[in-house]
Amino acid sequence: MQKLFLLLFISTTILTAQTNPNYWQQHVDYTMNVDVDAENYQYTGTQKLVYTNNSPDVLDKVFYHLYFNAFQPGSEMDLRLQNIVDPDYRMVTNIGTKENPIYESRIAKLKQNEIGFLKVKSLKQNGKEVDYFVEGTVLEVTLNKAIEPGEIVTFNMEFEGQLPSHIRRAGRNSEDGIALSMAQWYPKMAEYDFEGWQAHPYIGREFQGVWGNFDVKISIDKKYTIASTGYLQNPQEIGHGYEDTSKKIIKQQQGNKLTWHFVAPKVHDFTWAADANYKHDVRETKCGVTLHFFYKNEGKYKKAWKEVQPYTEKALDYFNEHIGPYPWKQYSVIQGGDGGMEYAMCTLLAGGEKLGHIVGTLYHELAHSWFQQLLASNESKHSWMDEGFTTYISTLASNKIIKKGSDKPTNDDYLGYFYAVKNNIEEPLTTHADRFNTNVAFSIGSYTKGSMFLTQLNYIIGEENTANTLKKFYSDFKFTHPTPNDIKRTAEKVSGLHLDWYLNEWIETVNTIDYAVAKVDKNSVKLARVGQMPMPIDVSVTYVDGSSEDFYIPLNLMRGEKPTSATILKDWAWGKPTYSFVTKKEIKTVEIDVSGLMADVDRSNNFLNK
């Protein structure tokens, strides 16, 4: 079964590459054996990494991420917490008052046995030792022999790590009492792409990884249940709710430990969690994906974690229909970490005393299986693509499934964006995720404004075209690293419209949209573009006789019109600040954008009663 699955993934990648013959991406195959000392939150491991250089470049260095090194006093993550005006509340302690907060970094207070670390004990390239040095969370390796284009090399590493006290995403003994949340836990090869090495230090934001296959063995005390990326290869030996009860149980291993063997094909990360008190539920879905749920076997969590299971299947069906089929045969919902965080074939999710506490977050994290785990954009540089698109599609799913309403896009989530504009804290979405001036600007930009990119696309090219854009985007770019230009070009191909102006204005600037009804006479209308950002305009006119008529004014930069039943008028040239048209009847009222999907920052001037 696993061999067949790998062949399917290889075929998928080849088909995807055919859509752009000049596209390339690196490939890695990890084989890791890890021995865990759960009592001391430490582990040792070996890593064999087979690296394929699919680039046209000669590589004389490689870089690894050592994420756990961020959880040490004096690290870049620690210093960022101490200097940003609005630090992540999960990572600081308020030693002041609610009215006058004084934030103290939790990382700065970690003791030696509480910090996180990843230490490389030895590293070889094709059997020969290489020189390397560590700078914070990045390992820089100088190769003995450069890697030529198309060449495959093998790196063998011995490493050791310590799981930090739980502060963010990964850690020991989370607020829910989960013993081990093992995210970002291993030395991870940095991505090399058409822009060069993506060896960003870990400050606390987003990630990027190289596509590949993982073969991981984890030895840990028998009392712990492991929830993980990938497929368990020895369930009959392990038990813990994985085994097929219709088959014979293999004799358990001798000693106090069990070795769990997982294989994960075609992913770009590997995450796991472990606890001695996990309840493990399995749900077989109609679409053929097995859902696993791991949560604390305590009364306060059982009800909500049972209730969320059918909602998970419904969300899976929704995303399959509206984006594209989930390709793996398994997905795990794991209590661990803090809040929610997406990983390959799983999510870590905190809390759950009530269904409402986790179901919305779960929908968001599950949607990340498409927007990041399959459409693996560079989160560090384009966080709006994964967070924004995930917010968009998970909001539609939540409205439809949880709230029993419509899954039509609305402007309900625009308030955060308007707040950022009003308070002059907005930054261009080309800003690196770690380098936003404030956390609030990052969050509003990545989640809200990123989601609005698609919501407004419904207004610009039409709902059907937008829906088809998402499906084609998935079909053409799954298992790759798509860029902002790729989603723009996909929308252009689907709609037949030019959209370079939209990507530029909405993502690369902080220009705002503001259109006004400037003047209305008996049967003539004058509109004005007040803001800097141009848009096509929908106008609704109510006549004195009680009838109404919708008009559509294309933007000349689009070189076409969206599908519409409205009366289509002449293009509005971007360089002209005003636009006038006449009607056949006497006018009573005029309103711009009745749908509210256009992010007009001042809607007070969108309506005029003659």
VEXDREN-2710 file (C-alpha; in Angstrom, 1 decimal):
% VEXDREN-2710
k/r/px/py/pz
1/MET/0.0/0.0/0.0
2/GLN/2.8/2.4/0.9
3/LYS/4.7/1.8/-2.3
4/LEU/1.5/2.4/-4.3
5/PHE/1.0/5.6/-2.4
6/LEU/4.5/6.8/-3.2
7/LEU/4.0/6.1/-6.9
8/LEU/0.9/8.2/-6.9
9/PHE/2.7/11.1/-5.3
10/ILE/5.5/10.9/-7.8
11/SER/3.0/10.9/-10.6
12/THR/1.3/13.9/-9.1
13/THR/4.5/15.9/-8.9
14/ILE/5.4/15.1/-12.5
15/LEU/2.0/16.2/-13.7
16/THR/2.3/19.4/-11.7
17/ALA/5.8/20.1/-13.1
18/GLN/4.4/19.8/-16.6
19/THR/2.3/22.9/-16.1
20/ASN/5.6/24.9/-15.9
21/PRO/8.6/23.2/-17.5
22/ASN/11.0/25.7/-16.0
23/TYR/9.8/25.0/-12.4
24/TRP/12.1/23.1/-10.1
25/GLN/12.1/22.3/-6.3
26/GLN/14.6/20.5/-4.1
27/HIS/13.8/17.1/-2.6
28/VAL/14.8/15.4/0.7
29/ASP/14.4/12.0/2.2
30/TYR/14.7/11.8/6.0
31/THR/15.4/8.6/7.9
32/MET/15.6/9.3/11.7
33/ASN/15.9/7.2/14.8
34/VAL/15.2/9.0/18.0
35/ASP/15.5/7.8/21.6
36/VAL/13.4/9.8/24.1
37/ASP/14.1/10.4/27.8
38/ALA/10.7/11.6/28.7
39/GLU/11.4/12.1/32.3
40/ASN/14.1/14.7/31.5
41/TYR/12.5/16.0/28.3
42/GLN/15.6/15.1/26.3
43/TYR/16.3/13.0/23.3
44/THR/19.1/11.8/21.1
45/GLY/18.9/10.9/17.4
46/THR/20.5/10.0/14.2
47/GLN/19.4/11.5/10.9
48/LYS/20.2/10.2/7.4
49/LEU/19.2/12.9/4.8
50/VAL/19.3/12.2/1.1
51/TYR/19.3/15.5/-0.7
52/THR/18.6/16.0/-4.3
53/ASN/19.7/19.2/-5.9
54/ASN/17.1/19.8/-8.6
55/SER/18.2/23.4/-9.0
56/PRO/20.4/24.7/-11.9
57/ASP/22.9/26.0/-9.3
58/VAL/26.0/24.6/-7.7
59/LEU/25.7/24.6/-3.9
60/ASP/28.8/24.9/-1.8
61/LYS/26.9/25.3/1.5
62/VAL/23.7/24.0/3.0
63/PHE/21.7/25.3/6.0
64/TYR/19.6/23.6/8.7
65/HIS/17.0/25.1/11.0
66/LEU/17.6/24.4/14.8
67/TYR/14.3/25.8/16.0
68/PHE/14.5/24.8/19.7
69/ASN/17.5/27.1/20.2
70/ALA/15.1/30.0/20.1
71/PHE/13.9/29.0/23.6
72/GLN/17.0/30.3/25.4
73/PRO/17.6/33.6/27.3
74/GLY/19.2/36.1/24.9
75/SER/18.0/34.4/21.7
76/GLU/16.6/36.6/18.9
77/MET/13.1/35.4/19.8
78/ASP/13.7/36.4/23.4
79/LEU/15.0/39.9/22.5
80/ARG/12.2/40.4/20.0
81/LEU/9.7/39.8/22.9
82/GLN/11.5/42.4/25.0
83/ASN/11.4/45.0/22.3
84/ILE/8.1/44.8/20.4
85/VAL/5.4/47.0/21.7
86/ASP/2.7/44.3/21.7
87/PRO/4.4/40.9/22.4
88/ASP/2.5/37.7/22.0
89/TYR/0.6/37.3/25.3
90/ARG/1.4/33.6/25.5
91/MET/5.1/34.3/25.6
92/VAL/5.2/37.0/28.2
93/THR/4.2/37.6/31.8
94/ASN/2.5/40.9/32.8
95/ILE/4.2/42.1/35.9
96/GLY/2.4/45.4/35.8
97/THR/-1.3/46.1/35.9
98/LYS/-4.1/45.7/33.3
99/GLU/-4.2/49.4/32.8
100/ASN/-0.4/49.8/32.7
101/PRO/1.0/46.5/31.6
102/ILE/4.7/45.7/31.9
103/TYR/5.6/42.6/29.9
104/GLU/8.4/40.3/30.9
105/SER/9.7/37.6/28.4
106/ARG/9.0/34.1/29.7
107/ILE/12.0/32.9/27.7
108/ALA/14.3/35.2/29.6
109/LYS/13.4/33.4/32.8
110/LEU/14.1/29.9/31.6
111/LYS/16.6/27.9/33.7
112/GLN/19.1/25.6/32.1
113/ASN/16.9/22.5/32.5
114/GLU/13.9/24.4/31.1
115/ILE/15.5/25.8/27.9
116/GLY/15.2/24.2/24.5
117/PHE/18.1/23.2/22.4
118/LEU/19.2/21.3/19.4
119/LYS/22.9/20.3/19.2
120/VAL/24.5/18.7/16.3
121/LYS/27.1/16.2/17.5
122/SER/28.5/15.1/14.2
123/LEU/27.7/15.7/10.5
124/LYS/29.1/13.9/7.4
125/GLN/28.6/14.5/3.7
126/ASN/28.8/11.2/1.8
127/GLY/30.7/9.7/4.7
128/LYS/33.2/12.5/5.3
129/GLU/33.1/15.0/8.1
130/VAL/32.1/18.6/7.1
131/ASP/32.7/22.0/8.8
132/TYR/29.7/23.7/10.4
133/PHE/28.9/26.4/12.9
134/VAL/25.7/27.4/14.7
135/GLU/24.3/30.9/14.8
136/GLY/21.2/31.0/16.9
137/THR/18.6/28.8/15.2
138/VAL/20.6/28.3/12.0
139/LEU/23.3/25.7/11.3
140/GLU/25.6/26.7/8.4
141/VAL/27.5/23.9/6.7
142/THR/30.5/24.3/4.4
143/LEU/30.6/21.4/2.1
144/ASN/33.7/19.3/1.3
145/LYS/32.5/19.0/-2.2
146/ALA/29.9/21.3/-3.9
147/ILE/26.6/19.7/-4.9
148/GLU/26.2/19.9/-8.7
149/PRO/22.9/20.4/-10.4
150/GLY/21.0/17.1/-10.5
151/GLU/23.4/15.5/-7.9
152/ILE/22.2/13.4/-5.0
153/VAL/24.2/13.5/-1.7
154/THR/23.7/11.9/1.7
155/PHE/24.2/13.7/5.0
156/ASN/24.5/11.7/8.2
157/MET/24.0/13.5/11.5
158/GLU/24.0/12.7/15.2
159/PHE/22.1/15.2/17.3
160/GLU/20.5/15.7/20.7
161/GLY/17.8/18.0/21.9
162/GLN/15.9/19.2/24.9
163/LEU/12.2/20.1/24.8
164/PRO/11.7/23.6/26.4
165/SER/9.1/24.5/28.9
166/HIS/6.0/25.2/26.9
167/ILE/5.9/28.8/25.7
168/ARG/4.9/28.7/22.0
169/ARG/3.8/25.8/19.8
170/ALA/6.2/23.2/21.0
171/GLY/7.2/22.3/24.6
172/ARG/6.7/20.2/27.7
173/ASN/3.6/20.2/29.9
174/SER/1.3/22.5/28.1
175/GLU/-1.4/24.4/29.8
176/ASP/-3.7/21.4/29.0
177/GLY/-1.2/19.1/30.6
178/ILE/0.1/17.5/27.5
179/ALA/3.5/16.0/28.3
180/LEU/5.3/16.4/24.9
181/SER/4.4/18.7/22.0
182/MET/7.1/17.9/19.5
183/ALA/6.9/20.5/16.8
184/GLN/10.0/21.9/15.1
185/TRP/12.0/19.3/17.0
186/TYR/14.6/18.0/14.6
187/PRO/17.4/19.6/12.5
188/LYS/15.5/20.6/9.4
189/MET/17.1/21.3/6.0
190/ALA/16.4/24.8/4.9
191/GLU/14.7/25.4/1.6
192/TYR/16.7/26.5/-1.5
193/ASP/14.6/27.9/-4.3
194/PHE/14.7/30.4/-7.2
195/GLU/15.3/33.2/-4.7
196/GLY/18.2/31.4/-3.0
197/TRP/18.5/30.0/0.6
198/GLN/15.5/30.5/2.8
199/ALA/17.5/30.1/6.0
200/HIS/15.5/32.5/8.2
201/PRO/16.2/32.6/11.9
202/TYR/13.2/31.5/14.1
203/ILE/11.8/34.6/15.7
204/GLY/8.3/33.2/16.3
205/ARG/6.4/33.4/13.1
206/GLU/6.1/31.0/10.2
207/PHE/8.0/28.1/8.5
208/GLN/9.0/26.7/5.2
209/GLY/10.3/23.2/4.4
210/VAL/11.6/21.1/1.5
211/TRP/9.3/18.5/0.0
212/GLY/10.3/15.0/0.7
213/ASN/9.6/11.7/2.5
214/PHE/10.1/10.8/6.2
215/ASP/10.9/7.5/7.8
216/VAL/11.0/8.1/11.6
217/LYS/11.4/5.7/14.5
218/ILE/10.7/7.0/18.0
219/SER/11.6/5.0/21.1
220/ILE/9.8/6.2/24.3
221/ASP/8.4/4.8/27.6
222/LYS/5.6/2.3/27.0
223/LYS/3.1/4.4/28.9
224/TYR/3.1/7.2/26.3
225/THR/0.7/7.3/23.3
226/ILE/2.2/9.0/20.3
227/ALA/0.2/11.0/17.8
228/SER/2.1/12.0/14.7
229/THR/2.5/12.9/11.1
230/GLY/2.5/9.9/8.9
231/TYR/1.3/6.3/9.0
232/LEU/2.2/4.0/11.8
233/GLN/4.0/1.0/10.4
234/ASN/3.8/-1.4/13.4
235/PRO/0.4/-0.9/14.9
236/GLN/0.0/-4.5/16.0
237/GLU/3.1/-4.2/18.1
238/ILE/2.4/-0.8/19.5
239/GLY/-1.3/-0.9/20.4
240/HIS/-2.5/2.3/22.0
241/GLY/-5.7/2.3/19.8
242/TYR/-3.8/2.0/16.5
243/GLU/-4.1/-1.8/16.1
244/ASP/-6.6/-3.7/14.0
245/THR/-8.5/-5.7/16.6
246/SER/-9.3/-8.3/14.0
247/LYS/-5.7/-9.2/13.6
248/LYS/-3.3/-10.9/16.0
249/ILE/-1.3/-8.7/18.4
250/ILE/2.4/-9.1/18.0
251/LYS/4.3/-9.6/21.2
252/GLN/5.3/-6.3/22.8
253/GLN/9.0/-5.4/22.8
254/GLN/11.0/-6.2/25.9
255/GLY/12.0/-3.4/28.3
256/ASN/10.3/-0.2/29.3
257/LYS/10.2/1.3/25.9
258/LEU/8.3/0.9/22.6
259/THR/9.6/1.9/19.2
260/TRP/7.1/3.6/17.1
261/HIS/7.7/3.6/13.3
262/PHE/6.1/6.2/11.1
263/VAL/6.3/6.8/7.4
264/ALA/5.1/10.1/5.8
265/PRO/5.2/10.4/2.0
266/LYS/5.5/13.7/0.2
267/VAL/5.4/16.2/3.1
268/HIS/7.6/19.1/4.1
269/ASP/7.6/18.6/7.9
270/PHE/7.1/16.0/10.6
271/THR/5.5/16.6/14.0
272/TRP/4.4/14.5/16.9
273/ALA/3.1/14.7/20.4
274/ALA/3.0/12.2/23.3
275/ASP/1.1/11.8/26.5
276/ALA/0.5/9.0/29.0
277/ASN/-3.2/9.9/29.3
278/TYR/-4.3/10.3/25.7
279/LYS/-7.7/9.0/24.6
280/HIS/-7.4/7.8/21.0
281/ASP/-10.5/7.8/18.8
282/VAL/-10.7/6.7/15.2
283/ARG/-13.3/7.9/12.6
284/GLU/-13.6/6.4/9.2
285/THR/-15.0/8.9/6.7
286/LYS/-17.1/8.4/3.6
287/CYS/-14.3/10.0/1.5
288/GLY/-11.9/7.3/2.6
289/VAL/-9.7/9.4/5.0
290/THR/-9.2/8.0/8.5
291/LEU/-9.5/10.7/11.2
292/HIS/-7.6/10.2/14.4
293/PHE/-8.4/12.2/17.6
294/PHE/-6.0/12.3/20.5
295/TYR/-7.1/14.2/23.7
296/LYS/-6.7/14.1/27.4
297/ASN/-8.8/11.3/28.9
298/GLU/-10.4/13.7/31.4
299/GLY/-14.1/14.6/32.0
300/LYS/-13.8/18.2/31.1
301/TYR/-12.5/17.4/27.6
302/LYS/-14.3/14.3/26.6
303/LYS/-17.7/15.8/25.5
304/ALA/-16.3/18.5/23.2
305/TRP/-13.7/16.3/21.7
306/LYS/-16.4/13.7/20.9
307/GLU/-18.7/16.3/19.5
308/VAL/-16.0/17.8/17.2
309/GLN/-15.4/14.6/15.3
310/PRO/-18.4/14.6/12.9
311/TYR/-17.8/18.4/12.3
312/THR/-14.3/17.5/11.3
313/GLU/-15.5/15.1/8.6
314/LYS/-18.0/17.7/7.3
315/ALA/-15.2/20.3/7.0
316/LEU/-13.0/17.7/5.2
317/ASP/-15.8/17.1/2.7
318/TYR/-16.3/20.9/2.2
319/PHE/-12.6/21.5/1.5
320/ASN/-12.4/18.5/-0.8
321/GLU/-15.3/19.9/-2.8
322/HIS/-14.3/23.6/-2.8
323/ILE/-10.5/23.3/-3.2
324/GLY/-9.5/19.8/-4.2
325/PRO/-9.2/16.2/-2.8
326/TYR/-7.1/15.7/0.4
327/PRO/-4.5/13.3/-0.9
328/TRP/-3.3/11.4/2.2
329/LYS/-5.3/8.6/3.8
330/GLN/-5.0/10.0/7.3
331/TYR/-5.4/13.2/9.4
332/SER/-4.9/13.5/13.1
333/VAL/-6.4/16.1/15.5
334/ILE/-4.1/16.3/18.5
335/GLN/-4.5/18.1/21.8
336/GLY/-1.2/19.8/22.4
337/GLY/0.6/23.1/21.8
338/ASP/-1.2/26.3/22.3
339/GLY/-4.2/27.7/20.3
340/GLY/-3.9/25.8/17.1
341/MET/-1.0/25.2/14.7
342/GLU/-1.0/23.3/11.4
343/TYR/1.5/20.5/10.5
344/ALA/1.8/17.8/8.0
345/MET/-1.2/15.4/8.2
346/CYS/-2.1/16.8/11.6
347/THR/-2.7/19.7/13.8
348/LEU/-1.9/20.6/17.4
349/LEU/-4.9/22.1/19.1
350/ALA/-5.3/23.3/22.7
351/GLY/-8.3/23.4/25.0
352/GLY/-11.7/22.0/24.3
353/GLU/-13.9/22.2/27.4
354/LYS/-16.7/23.2/25.1
355/LEU/-17.2/22.5/21.4
356/GLY/-17.2/26.2/20.5
357/HIS/-13.7/26.6/22.1
358/ILE/-12.1/24.3/19.4
359/VAL/-14.3/23.8/16.4
360/GLY/-13.6/27.1/14.7
361/THR/-9.9/26.8/15.3
362/LEU/-9.9/23.2/14.0
363/TYR/-11.6/24.4/10.8
364/HIS/-8.8/26.9/10.3
365/GLU/-6.0/24.4/11.0
366/LEU/-7.6/21.7/8.8
367/ALA/-7.9/24.2/6.0
368/HIS/-4.1/24.7/6.3
369/SER/-3.7/21.1/5.0
370/TRP/-4.4/22.7/1.6
371/PHE/-3.0/26.2/2.1
372/GLN/0.5/25.4/3.2
373/GLN/0.8/21.7/3.5
374/LEU/-0.2/21.2/-0.1
375/LEU/0.1/24.7/-1.6
376/ALA/3.3/25.4/0.2
377/SER/3.9/29.1/-0.3
378/ASN/6.8/30.8/1.5
379/GLU/5.0/31.6/4.8
380/SER/7.9/33.8/6.0
381/LYS/7.7/36.1/2.9
382/HIS/4.0/35.7/1.9
383/SER/2.2/34.9/5.1
384/TRP/-1.0/36.4/3.6
385/MET/-1.2/33.5/1.2
386/ASP/-1.4/30.7/3.6
387/GLU/-3.1/32.5/6.6
388/GLY/-5.4/34.6/4.4
389/PHE/-6.6/31.9/2.1
390/THR/-7.0/29.6/5.0
391/THR/-9.1/32.2/6.8
392/TYR/-11.2/32.7/3.7
393/ILE/-12.1/29.1/3.1
394/SER/-12.5/28.1/6.7
395/THR/-14.8/31.1/7.3
396/LEU/-17.0/29.9/4.4
397/ALA/-17.0/26.4/5.8
398/SER/-17.9/27.5/9.3
399/ASN/-20.7/29.7/8.1
400/LYS/-22.2/26.8/6.1
401/ILE/-21.6/23.9/8.5
402/ILE/-21.5/25.3/12.0
403/LYS/-23.7/28.4/11.7
404/LYS/-26.1/26.7/9.2
405/GLY/-26.0/29.8/7.0
406/SER/-24.7/30.7/3.6
407/ASP/-21.2/30.2/2.4
408/LYS/-21.3/33.3/0.2
409/PRO/-18.5/35.6/0.9
410/THR/-19.3/38.6/3.1
411/ASN/-17.6/41.7/4.5
412/ASP/-18.0/40.6/8.1
413/ASP/-14.3/40.3/8.6
414/TYR/-13.3/43.7/7.2
415/LEU/-13.4/45.5/10.6
416/GLY/-9.8/44.5/11.5
417/TYR/-8.5/46.0/8.2
418/PHE/-10.5/49.2/8.7
419/TYR/-9.0/49.5/12.2
420/ALA/-5.5/49.1/10.9
421/VAL/-6.1/51.8/8.2
422/LYS/-7.7/54.2/10.7
423/ASN/-4.9/53.9/13.2
424/ASN/-2.2/54.1/10.5
425/ILE/-0.5/50.8/11.5
426/GLU/-1.0/48.9/8.3
427/GLU/2.1/47.6/6.5
428/PRO/2.5/46.2/3.0
429/LEU/1.9/42.4/2.8
430/THR/5.3/42.1/1.2
431/THR/6.8/42.7/4.7
432/HIS/8.6/39.6/6.0
433/ALA/6.5/37.9/8.7
434/ASP/9.1/38.5/11.4
435/ARG/9.6/42.1/10.6
436/PHE/6.2/43.7/11.0
437/ASN/6.5/46.6/13.5
438/THR/3.6/45.1/15.6
439/ASN/2.0/41.8/16.1
440/VAL/-1.4/43.4/15.4
441/ALA/-0.3/44.6/12.0
442/PHE/1.0/41.2/11.1
443/SER/-2.2/39.5/12.2
444/ILE/-4.6/41.9/10.5
445/GLY/-2.5/41.9/7.4
446/SER/-1.9/38.2/7.1
447/TYR/-5.2/36.9/8.2
448/THR/-7.7/39.6/7.5
449/LYS/-6.3/41.5/4.5
450/GLY/-5.0/38.2/3.1
451/SER/-8.5/36.7/3.3
452/MET/-9.9/39.9/1.7
453/PHE/-7.7/39.3/-1.3
454/LEU/-10.1/36.4/-2.2
455/THR/-13.3/38.0/-0.9
456/GLN/-12.7/41.0/-3.1
457/LEU/-11.8/38.8/-6.0
458/ASN/-15.4/37.7/-5.9
459/TYR/-16.3/41.3/-6.5
460/ILE/-13.7/41.8/-9.2
461/ILE/-14.0/38.7/-11.3
462/GLY/-17.3/37.1/-10.0
463/GLU/-18.1/34.4/-7.5
464/GLU/-18.0/31.5/-10.0
465/ASN/-14.6/32.6/-11.4
466/THR/-13.2/32.9/-7.9
467/ALA/-14.4/29.5/-6.9
468/ASN/-12.9/28.0/-10.1
469/THR/-9.6/29.9/-9.4
470/LEU/-9.2/28.1/-6.1
471/LYS/-9.8/24.7/-7.7
472/LYS/-7.4/25.4/-10.6
473/PHE/-4.8/26.8/-8.2
474/TYR/-4.9/23.6/-6.3
475/SER/-4.8/21.4/-9.4
476/ASP/-1.9/23.2/-10.9
477/PHE/0.3/23.9/-7.9
478/LYS/-0.3/21.2/-5.2
479/PHE/2.9/19.7/-3.9
480/THR/4.9/22.8/-5.0
481/HIS/5.8/26.2/-3.6
482/PRO/3.5/28.7/-5.4
483/THR/4.1/32.4/-5.3
484/PRO/1.8/35.4/-5.3
485/ASN/2.2/35.6/-9.1
486/ASP/0.9/32.1/-9.4
487/ILE/-2.5/32.8/-7.7
488/LYS/-2.8/36.0/-9.8
489/ARG/-2.0/34.2/-13.1
490/THR/-4.5/31.5/-12.1
491/ALA/-7.3/34.0/-11.6
492/GLU/-6.3/35.7/-14.9
493/LYS/-6.5/32.4/-16.8
494/VAL/-9.9/31.5/-15.3
495/SER/-11.5/35.0/-15.7
496/GLY/-9.7/36.2/-18.9
497/LEU/-9.1/39.5/-17.1
498/HIS/-5.8/41.4/-16.3
499/LEU/-5.1/41.5/-12.5
500/ASP/-1.6/42.7/-12.1
501/TRP/-2.9/46.0/-10.8
502/TYR/-4.8/44.2/-8.1
503/LEU/-1.9/42.2/-6.8
504/ASN/0.3/45.3/-6.8
505/GLU/-2.1/47.6/-5.1
506/TRP/-3.6/45.3/-2.5
507/ILE/-0.5/43.3/-1.5
508/GLU/2.5/45.5/-2.3
509/THR/1.2/48.9/-1.2
510/VAL/-1.0/50.3/1.6
511/ASN/-3.1/52.3/-0.9
512/THR/-6.8/52.4/0.1
513/ILE/-10.1/52.2/-1.8
514/ASP/-12.5/55.1/-1.5
515/TYR/-15.1/55.9/-4.1
516/ALA/-17.8/58.5/-3.8
517/VAL/-21.1/59.5/-5.4
518/ALA/-20.0/63.1/-6.1
519/LYS/-23.1/64.5/-7.8
520/VAL/-26.6/63.4/-9.0
521/ASP/-28.8/65.4/-11.3
522/LYS/-32.1/64.5/-12.9
523/ASN/-30.7/61.7/-15.0
524/SER/-26.9/62.0/-14.6
525/VAL/-24.4/60.6/-12.1
526/LYS/-20.9/61.8/-11.3
527/LEU/-18.6/59.5/-9.3
528/ALA/-15.2/60.3/-7.9
529/ARG/-12.2/58.1/-6.9
530/VAL/-11.0/59.5/-3.6
531/GLY/-8.6/56.8/-2.6
532/GLN/-5.5/55.8/-4.4
533/MET/-6.4/52.2/-5.3
534/PRO/-8.6/51.8/-8.4
535/MET/-11.4/49.3/-8.7
536/PRO/-14.2/48.3/-11.1
537/ILE/-17.4/49.8/-9.8
538/ASP/-20.9/48.4/-9.3
539/VAL/-23.5/51.1/-9.1
540/SER/-27.2/50.7/-8.1
541/VAL/-29.7/53.4/-9.2
542/THR/-33.2/53.7/-7.9
543/TYR/-35.5/55.8/-10.1
544/VAL/-38.3/58.1/-9.1
545/ASP/-40.9/55.7/-10.5
546/GLY/-39.7/53.1/-8.0
547/SER/-37.8/50.9/-10.5
548/SER/-34.1/50.2/-10.2
549/GLU/-31.2/49.4/-12.4
550/ASP/-27.7/48.1/-11.8
551/PHE/-24.7/49.4/-13.7
552/TYR/-21.2/48.0/-14.0
553/ILE/-18.2/50.2/-14.8
554/PRO/-15.1/48.1/-15.8
555/LEU/-11.7/49.3/-14.8
556/ASN/-9.6/49.9/-18.0
557/LEU/-6.6/48.1/-16.4
558/MET/-8.6/44.8/-16.4
559/ARG/-9.1/44.8/-20.2
560/GLY/-12.5/43.2/-19.9
561/GLU/-15.6/42.7/-17.6
562/LYS/-16.7/40.2/-15.0
563/PRO/-19.8/38.1/-15.7
564/THR/-22.8/40.4/-14.7
565/SER/-26.4/41.0/-15.5
566/ALA/-25.9/44.7/-14.9
567/THR/-25.8/47.3/-17.6
568/ILE/-22.2/47.5/-18.7
569/LEU/-20.9/51.1/-19.2
570/LYS/-17.7/52.4/-20.7
571/ASP/-14.4/51.7/-18.9
572/TRP/-13.2/54.0/-16.2
573/ALA/-9.6/54.9/-16.9
574/TRP/-7.4/54.7/-13.8
575/GLY/-5.8/58.1/-14.4
576/LYS/-9.2/59.9/-14.4
577/PRO/-10.3/61.0/-10.9
578/THR/-14.0/61.3/-11.9
579/TYR/-16.5/59.4/-14.1
580/SER/-20.0/60.4/-15.3
581/PHE/-22.8/58.6/-17.0
582/VAL/-26.5/59.3/-17.8
583/THR/-29.6/57.3/-17.3
584/LYS/-32.9/57.0/-19.3
585/LYS/-35.0/57.8/-16.2
586/GLU/-35.1/60.4/-13.5
587/ILE/-33.0/59.4/-10.5
588/LYS/-33.9/59.1/-6.9
589/THR/-30.9/57.5/-5.2
590/VAL/-27.5/56.2/-6.2
591/GLU/-25.3/53.7/-4.3
592/ILE/-21.9/52.3/-5.0
593/ASP/-21.3/48.6/-4.2
594/VAL/-24.4/47.3/-2.5
595/SER/-22.7/44.0/-1.9
596/GLY/-20.2/45.6/0.5
597/LEU/-17.5/43.3/-0.8
598/MET/-15.3/46.2/-1.9
599/ALA/-13.1/47.3/1.0
600/ASP/-14.1/51.0/0.7
601/VAL/-12.6/52.7/3.8
602/ASP/-15.4/55.4/3.8
603/ARG/-18.8/54.1/2.9
604/SER/-20.5/57.3/4.1
605/ASN/-20.0/58.8/0.6
606/ASN/-21.1/55.7/-1.3
607/PHE/-24.8/56.7/-1.2
608/LEU/-26.6/59.8/-2.4
609/ASN/-30.3/60.7/-2.3
610/LYS/-31.0/63.3/-4.9
END
